[in-house]
Amino acid sequence: MLSGAISMGLGAYLAAVTERDHYLTEEKRERQEIQTKHEDEKEEIYDIMSAYGISRSATTSIVNELVQDPESWIRVRRGVLGEPHIHDTRLIRSLVHDGFRAKA
């Protein structure tokens, strides 16, 4: 029983470390893409919002605000890795919250 508990604990630890490393790698990639593929990254936000039926014109103010605050932009992009999360309403909340928070 003790060895089973140790095994399960070790498995959970290794899974957490792997998830953290993956998260950090993807965040680094997003930072690089925002700098080197700026327009492509903006288009991805438009595409994601379009999948929700939100027009380009309605999305433009959010994208413009995110461009001014790269940290918010990264948080939004990190929230949609593996997109499209068509059924994930957290994406919309993240875009709106971080887009308009950057303005404040």
C-alpha positions in Angstrom: 0.0 0.0 0.0 2.8 2.4 0.9 4.6 1.7 -2.4 1.3 2.4 -4.3 1.0 5.7 -2.5 4.6 6.6 -3.3 4.1 5.6 -6.9 0.9 7.7 -7.2 2.6 10.7 -5.6 5.6 10.4 -7.8 3.4 10.1 -10.9 1.4 13.2 -9.9 4.7 15.2 -9.3 6.1 14.2 -12.7 2.9 15.1 -14.4 2.9 18.5 -12.7 6.5 19.2 -13.7 5.8 18.1 -17.3 2.8 20.4 -17.5 4.7 23.3 -16.0 7.6 22.8 -18.5 5.1 22.6 -21.4 3.4 25.8 -20.2 6.7 27.7 -20.0 7.8 26.5 -23.4 4.5 27.5 -25.0 4.6 30.9 -23.3 8.2 31.5 -24.6 6.9 30.6 -28.1 4.0 33.0 -27.8 6.3 35.8 -26.7 8.6 35.2 -29.7 5.6 35.0 -32.1 4.2 38.3 -30.8 7.5 39.9 -31.6 8.3 38.2 -34.9 4.9 37.4 -36.3 3.0 40.4 -35.0 0.4 40.6 -37.8 -0.2 36.9 -37.9 -0.9 36.8 -34.1 -3.4 39.6 -34.5 -5.1 37.7 -37.3 -5.3 34.6 -35.0 -7.3 36.7 -32.5 -9.7 37.8 -35.3 -10.0 34.2 -36.5 -10.8 32.9 -33.0 -13.4 35.6 -32.3 -14.9 35.0 -35.8 -15.4 31.4 -34.8 -17.7 32.8 -32.0 -19.6 34.9 -34.6 -18.0 38.1 -33.4 -17.3 40.5 -36.3 -13.9 41.8 -37.2 -15.0 45.4 -36.5 -16.2 44.4 -33.0 -12.9 42.6 -32.3 -10.7 45.5 -33.6 -10.9 47.5 -30.4 -10.0 44.5 -28.3 -7.0 43.7 -30.6 -5.9 47.3 -30.5 -5.9 47.3 -26.7 -4.0 44.0 -26.5 -1.3 45.3 -28.8 -0.6 48.0 -26.3 -0.2 45.5 -23.5 1.9 42.5 -24.5 1.4 40.8 -21.1 -2.3 40.8 -21.5 -1.9 39.6 -25.1 0.2 36.7 -23.9 -2.4 35.8 -21.3 -5.1 35.7 -23.9 -3.0 33.7 -26.3 -2.0 31.3 -23.5 -5.7 30.9 -22.7 -6.4 29.6 -26.2 -3.5 27.3 -26.9 -4.9 24.2 -28.6 -7.6 26.5 -30.1 -10.1 26.7 -31.3 -11.9 26.4 -28.0 -15.2 27.1 -29.7 -17.2 25.9 -26.7 -15.0 27.6 -24.1 -16.6 30.8 -22.9 -13.5 31.6 -20.8 -11.9 32.7 -24.0 -14.4 35.4 -24.6 -14.2 36.6 -21.0 -10.4 36.6 -21.2 -10.3 38.6 -24.4 -12.8 41.2 -23.1 -11.3 41.4 -19.6 -7.7 41.6 -20.7 -8.4 43.8 -23.7 -10.3 46.4 -21.8 -8.1 46.1 -18.7 -5.1 47.1 -20.8 -7.0 50.3 -21.6 -7.4 51.2 -17.9 
